[in-house]
Amino acid sequence: GEDKGYVSQIRDIVRANFGNDIALFQCDWASNFTLNGLDDLIWTMNFGTGANVDQQFAKLKQLRPNSPLMCSEFWSGWFDKWGANHETRPAADMIKGIDDMLSRGISFSLYMTHGGTNWGHWAGANSPGFAPDVTSYDYDAPISESGQTTPKYWALREAMAKYMDGEKQAKVPALIKPISIPAFRFTEMAPLFQNLPAAKKDENIRTMEEYNQGFGSILYRTILPELKSPATLTVNDAHDYAQVFVDGKYIGKLDRRNGEKQLVLPACVKGSRLDILVEAMGRINFGRAIKDFKGITKNVELSMDINGYPFVCNLKNWEVFNIEDTYEFYQGMKFQPIESLTDRLGQRIPGVYRAKFQVKKPSDTFLNFETWGKGLVYVNGYALGRIWEIGPQQTLYVPGCWLKKGENEIVVFDIVGPKEAKSEGLSEPLLDQLLVQKPLTHRNEGENLNLSGEKPVFTGSFKPGNGWQEVKFNKPVTGRYVCIEALNSQDGKDLACIAEMYFLDKDGSRLSREPWIVKYADSEGVAHVNRSADKTFDLQESTYWSTEKGSPYPHTIVIDLGASHAVTGFQCLPRMESEVPGGIKDFKIYVKGENFKY
């Protein structure tokens, strides 16, 4: 943000409630902290492992040479999102950053020392785009999600000891020993479509919030006209994961993470029933998209061909079923023995599954959901969080204090249905088991960007070093698709990296990045880390796009801006490290109204 008036109001609210004797500080990026910095507050910086500490504080020391220096959020790890690799950060990089700061008399706050858990619905999502967080907030922190010490923790203690003037460190408390729970099977279930709440009737589509529903799922139902041939269904927009059924038969899904809005309905008779089941995931944490309504946010359209003429119908007259996610709601459903569903053997049935399991001596454990689909879990009435078969998280942490000696109950609402309704308690979590069908890269097999015949709108070179750099075009260029072609690097090596980038509009202001989609990237380092091309506009200066090692220049990224704009310039931020690995030197920029050729 760039709004000192807003920050001033926050300051005034805090002062009014806590008085003038409390020291207030504000934390921000080293690259732009003056845009929000208030004269009467202490300024601190945010950055993560591997950052160039001197460069991060250079501007602050210049403006306020006598100011105390502090890294207010020193990221020792990162959060995980569904459908991506489990995030880790090397302990050695964390220790080096701490040494660099403490040896210079700089304070820091470790983010995170201990991660934790996003219980129930508390996992949020990142934007631009839509990147929902998993339930675990383990964060690769020195103290794990369940409170266990890690090798990173012991390395941290050793590093801190050097700056304690001989003072003895506190003893580590006794750790809770996790338990295993033998495998058990679920014995009963309540099919969702047979246990719907009372319907509301509405001519037009409305969001969850407009029905006073905060979390869970919502089912929209209407009657279809006759479809003599397949027709295209467009949902504008499903927040966040929609499944489409016709007369109870599953047709397909629409996943907001992938920008999916359309699928094809088969031919059907007049009066066929259309069901759209939408699950709400995490709301966006920050940025322009923070007002994140759930359900279907606009409308549903049906596009068909009638006697050779295209026809678009805005579907109306809906029945709406609010499936609020609460333990009490699920317990009120009509359960039946799973064995009674023999006529649907092998099918994945959406609904609520229930089981009992035995515990000899309660302690922490990690319930395994590798064979399940997508949904939410309760143990003894406590909301553990979300599960999703795509990973990387496959287990849920259960605190021992929530378990009972003897019989315990587990309830799982699975909107997809399990492959096998079973679970077990593990003594260690499964946080790094990614099972996705969609490639993690933005390049289809055999696809190669063809820039022959394309004329760049700008050719230039970046200066070496850290910090934002900006180029202005000779004249505005109108287009929807932009391509950055990196020709070589500052250090002569193959690697290319960008932490953040913006394009400028006709007034020289930054274009909103909310609608941006990566259409192509020639190389992305996603084998064991998350350095995909969408990291160039994720509002996080410490994450970055990186090409794979050994992949030669030139390197290219193509972005769909979401609409046509008059583009006048480009801003780019390289990585934070002092050596600026992958810093781009010479480059070209292309702008087109239509997509590039591949």
N, C-alpha and C positions, 0 to 999 in steps of 0.2 A: 503493500500500500504506500501511497504518497499523500498523506492527509494529516497535517499537524493539528488541524482543528479537532479531528476525531480523537487523536492521542491526547490532546489537551483536556477534552471532556472526561476521558478515562482517568487521567491524573486528578482532575478536580473531584471526581466521585470518590477516589481512594483517599484523597486528603480530607474530604468532608467526613469520612467515616473513621479514619485512623489518625488524624492530626498531622501536624507538621514535623514531629520528631522522628518519623519513620523515613529511612533513606529509600528513595524510589530510584529504580534504574529501568532503562528500556534496552532490549536486545534486538539486534538486527544484523543484516548482512554488511560486511565491510565495504562492499561495492556501492551501497546506496543509503547508508544509515543517516546521512545528513538530511535526507528527504523527509524523515519523520522525527529527527532528533530535536527535542525541546531543550532550550538553554538551561533550564533549572533542574534537569534530570541528569543522572550519571549515564554515560553511554557504554555499552558492552557489546561484544561481537559474538556471533555464532559461527562455528565451523567444525569440521570433523577431522578424523584421523588422516594424516598425510598432508594436511594443509601447511602452507608456508606461514609460520607464525609471525615473522617480522612483517611480511606483506599485509597480513590481516589487520595489524595494529598501526601501520604506517600513517594512514590518514588521521586516525584519532590522535596519535602522538603529535602530529603536525598542528592540529587544531586545538588540542588541549594537552600541552606538554606536561602539565602537573597532575593530570587525571590518573586515578587508579586504573589499572588494566585488568580486564577479566574476560575470559571466554565463558559466556553465560550458558551456552549449550555446546559442550564438546562431545560430539557423537562418537561413542565407542562401538556402535552397531547401527542397525537400521531395522525398520519394521518390514514384515512380509506382506505381500498381497497374494490373493488367490490367483493361481495359474502362472506363477513365476518362481524362480529359484529362491530357496531359503537364503536370506541375507546374512552374510558374516563379514567381519572386519578383523584383520590380523592383529593379534595382541601386540606384536612388535611395533606396529604403526601407532597404536594407542599410547604405548609407553614412550615412544620417541616424542610424540606431541606433548605429553605431560612433562617429560624432562625439559623440552624446549621452553615450556612456559615457566615451570618452577625455577629453572636456572636463571630466568630473566626477572623473577619476582612477579610473575603474572598469575593471578588467581584463575581458578576454573571450576565449573560445575559439570560433573560427568553426566552425560545423557546417553544411556541410562546406567546407573550403578546396578540396579535391580529392575528387570523389565516388568513382568506381571502378566495379567490376563484381561482380555476384553470380555468380561462376563456377559452372558445374554446377548443383547443387541448393541453393546457398547463399542464394538469395532466400527471404525469410521471408514472413510474412503478418501483417496487423493484425487486431485484434478489439477490441470486440464486433463481431458479424457475422463474415464471413470475407472479407478483402480482400488477396489474394496480391500480392506485389511482383513487378515485372518483373525481367528479368535486369540491365538497366542500372541503375547507381547514379550516373548522371550528376549528378542532384540539383540541376540548374541551378546548379552550383557555379562559383566563379570560374575554377578549372582544370577542364577538361572530363574526361569519362570516359577519354579516350585521352591526357590530359596536355597538351592545347592550352590556351593562354591565351584568354580571352574578353573582351569589352568590360567585363563585371563585374569581371574581374581587374584590368584597367588602372584602373578607377575606384577599386578597393580600394587599389592602390598609391598613387594620388594622395592618397587620404584619409589613409593611414598616414604619408605623408611629412610632413604638418603636425605630427606628434607625435614626430619623430625628432631634434629639436634640430639640424637641419642635416646630420646624418649621411647619407652617400650610400647609396642603396639598392643592394642586390646586383643584379648583372646577371642578366637572365633567361636561363637556359640555352637553347641551340639547340633548336628544336622538331623533332620527328620529322614528316616530311612524309608524309601518308597517300597510298596508291596506289589506283588503280582496277584491277580485274581484269575482263577481258572476260567477257561472259555465257557460261555453260556449262550443259550439260544433264546430268542424271543418267542413267546408262546401265543400271543394274541395281538390283534390289530383292528383298527377302525378305519375302513376305506374312506378317504376324504369325500368323494362325491356322494356317498351315502350318509354323510354326517355333516352336511352344510347347515349353517345357521339360517335364520329367517332371511328372506331376500328383501332388498329394497328395490323399488322400481324407479327408473330415471330415464328420461328421453335421451339425455346427453351423457357422455363420459365425464366422470369427475375423479379427482385424485383421492387417495386414501385419506388425506388430511381433511378434505371437504366432507367426509363421512365421520369425522372425529376419531379416526383410527391412526395410531402412531406407528405401530410396528406389526410385523407378521406378513400375511399374504392377503390377497384380495382376488376374487373371481368375478369376471365380467362375462355375462351370458346374453346372447341374443339369437334371433332366428334368421337364417340365411335365405335369400331368394334362390330360385333355381339356378344352378350353375351347370350349363350344358357342356362346358369344357373347363379345364383348370383356370383358376383366377388368382390374382396376386393380392394378398392381404398385407396392408401397410399399417403398422402400429406406431403412432406419433405421440409420445415415445413411451416405451415400456421401462419403468424404473422399478426393478432393475433386471429381473430375470423372468421372462414370460414363457409359458408353455401353452401351445395351441392344440385344441381338441375339436373334432367334428363328430357329433353323435357319440361322444365318449372315446373315440379313437384318437390316439396321439398323432399329431401331424408334424410338429417340429418345435424348436425353441428359438427365442430371440434374446441374445445376451448383450446387455448394454456395454459391457467391457469391449466388445468387438464392433460396436456401432451397428448391430443387426436390427433392422426394422421391418424387413419383408420376408415372406415365405409364400409358397404356392399352395393354394387349397385345391383339393381334387374336385372333379365334377360331382355334384350332389343334387338331390331333389329339393324342391321348395319345402321350407319348413325344417330343414336340418338345423341342429343346434350347434352354435359356435360357442365354445368356452375358451376364455383366455385367463389363465391362472398366473398372477404376477406376484413374485416374492420381492419384498423390500429388503435390500441389503444395507450396508453402512451408508449413512449420510456423509456428504463431502465435508471435510474438516475445515477447509480454509479457502480463501480466494474468492473470485467473483461468483463461483457456482455454489456457494455455501447454502443458498436457499434451494434445497434439494427435495422437491415434492416426490412422493412415491405413488405407485400404481401406474395408471395410464394418464399422462399429463395433458393430452390434447384431444386426439380423436383416433378412430379406426376407419380406414378406407378399404374398399374393395374395388379393384380394377379388373375389368373383364372386356371381352370382345362380344358385341352383339350385332349380328348380321354384318360383320366386317367393319363395324365402327367401334372405336374405343369408348368405354364408359366407366366413370369413376363414381362410386356410391359411398357416401358418408353414412356408416351404419349408425342406427338410432335404436331407441326403445330397449334399454338394457335392464336385466336383472343383475343386482350387485350383491355379493356375499362377502361380508367383512370377516375374515378369518384372523381375528386378533390373537397374537401369540401369547397365551397365558397357560399356565399349568392347569388352572381350574377349567378352562374351556376344553382342553384335551381330555381331562378326566370325565367330562360330561358326555363324551361320545359313546356310541354303542359299540363295544368291542366284541369280537368273535374269535374263536380259535383259528390260528393260522392254518391248521390242517383242513379247516372247512372251505378254504379257497382252492381246492384241488382243481376246479374248473379253470383256474387262471395260473396254473403251474408254469413257472418259468417267466411270467410277466413281472414287471417292476410296477408295483401298485402304490400310488401316492396315498399317504395316510399316516395315522399315528400308530406306532408300534410300542408294545409294553412288555416288560420282563421283570422277573425277580432274580437276584443273584445273592450269593452268600459271601460274607466276609468274616474270617476268624478273628482277626485283630485289626481294627481300622487304622489306616495310615494313608499317606498320599499315594495316588496311583494315576495311571494315564490310560483312559479307556480308548480302545482301538476301534476305529470306524472305517477301515480300509474297504469293507465290502458294501458300504452304504452309498447313497446318492447325494442328496443335498438337503440340508434342513437344520433343525435345532434340537437340543438335547436337555433333558431335565433329569437329575438324580435326587431322589428323596425330596422332590419339589423345588430344588435349587437349579436355576438356569445356568448351565455350563457354557453355552455359546453355540456357534455355528459349526457345521461340518459341510464339506464339499469334496467329492471324490477326486477332483482335479488336483488337489494338494496346493502347496507342498505339505501342509499340516494334515496328518491323518489321525492323530490322537487328541483327546481333550484332557486337560489337567483336572483332577478331582482332589480337592483338599481332604485330608483324612478326617477333619472335624465335621465334614458333611456326610460321612459314612457311619453306619451303625454296625455293631457287632451282631452277626446273624443275618437276617433278611433285609435286603435293600431293593428299592424300586428304581427302574429307569424307564423313561418315556422319550421316544424319538419321533418328532414330526418330520417326515421325509417327503418333500414335494415331488421327488422323482420315483422313490421306491428303492429299496435295497436290492443288490444282487443276491445277497444272503443276509438274513436277519440274525446276526450273531455279533458278539463282542467279547472282549477279555480285558483284564487290567494288566498293563505292562509296567515294569519298574523304571523304564526310561521312555521319553516321548519320541514320536516319529514326526519330526518337523521338516524333513528334507526329502520328501517322497513325491515328486512331481509326476502327475499322470495326465497329460493334456494331449488332445488330438491336434489342436491348432498349433502351427509352428510359432516359436517364440520370436522369430525374425519377421521382418517386413519385406521379404523377398521370396516370391514363389519359385518353386523348382524350375530351373532352366531359364529364369527371367534375367534379362540383362538390359539396363537402361541404354537407349540409343540416342545420343546427343548429336549425331551427324546431321548437319543442316540447321541445327539450332544456333541462334545468335545470342550470346550472353548480353545482359543489360548492364553488367558491371564486371570488370576485371581488375583485381587489385591484390594487395599484400597486407597481412597483419604484421604489427610490430611484435617482436619477441617479448615474453614476460606475462605476468598475471594481470587480471583486471579486464573490465569491459572495454571493447573497441567498437567504434561506429563508423560506417561508411554511408555516404549519401550519393544517390544516383544523380546523373546529370539532368534527368527529367523524370517526372512520374511515369510509371509503367503499369498498365492495368492488366490484371490477371488473377486467376484463382489458384494456379499451381506454381510452386516455386521450387527450384532446384539449387542446392549449394554443391558445387564441384570443387573439392579440395585437391590441389595439384601436387603439393609436396608439404613437408613438415619443416619446422624450424631447426630440428636436430638432424635432419637427413634420414631418419628412420621411417619404417612403414606405418607406424601407428598414427591414427587421426582421432582426436577427441574434441567434443564440445560439451560444456556443462549446461549452458543456457543460451537461447537466442530469441530475438524478436525481429519482426519486420515492422517498418514504420509506414503510417498512412499518409494521406496527402497533406496533413497538417504537421507531419513530423512526429506524431504521437505513436505510441506502441499499439499495434493491432491486438485486439483480444485474441488469446490463444485457446479459448474454450472450444471452438469448433474444429481445431486443427486435428488432422489425421495424417499419420505417416503412411505414404503410399508406397515408398520404396527406400531401401537402404542397401548399398552394395555389400556391406559387411557390418556385423554386430556381434559384440562379445557376450554371448548368452549361454555358453556351454556350462559354466558353473557359477556365473554371476549375472546380475541384471544390468547390462550396459547397452540396452537397446536404444534405437533412435528416438523413441518418445521421451527419453530422459532429457532431451534438449529443450523441452518446454514443460517440465513437471514442477516448476516453482521451487526447485531445490538446487541451490548452487553447488552443493557438495556431491550430488549424483551427476553422472555424465554418460553420454554416448561414447562408446569406444569401438573401434574396429578390432577384428581379430588379429592377434599377433601373426606376422608373416603374410598378411594380406596386403598386396602392393598398392600404391597410389596409381591412378587417381581414385578418390573415394567420393561417393555421392549420396545425398539424401534428397528425397522429393516429399514436399509437404502439400497437402490439400488444405487451403486456408478456410474452407467451408463456404465461401462466397467470393465473388469477384471484388477486388479492391484496387485502388490506385496506390501503388507501392512506391515509396520514395527513398527507402534506405534499409539498412540491415545492422543489427547489433549482435555481438557475439561475445561470449565469456568462455575462456579456456578453463582447464582444470586449476585447482587451487595450489597444487604442489609447487615448490620453489623451482624445480627443474621444468615445470609445465610439460609433462609427458604428453605426446600427441598434439602439441601446439601446431596449428595449421599456419603455413606461411602464405603461399600463393593460392588464389582461389578465383572462381567465376560464379556468377549468380545468373540464373535464367528465370524468366517469368512468362507464363503462358495462360491463355484462357481455357484451354483444354488440357487434359492430362498428357504426359510425355509418352513416347513410344518405348516399348520394352521388347 
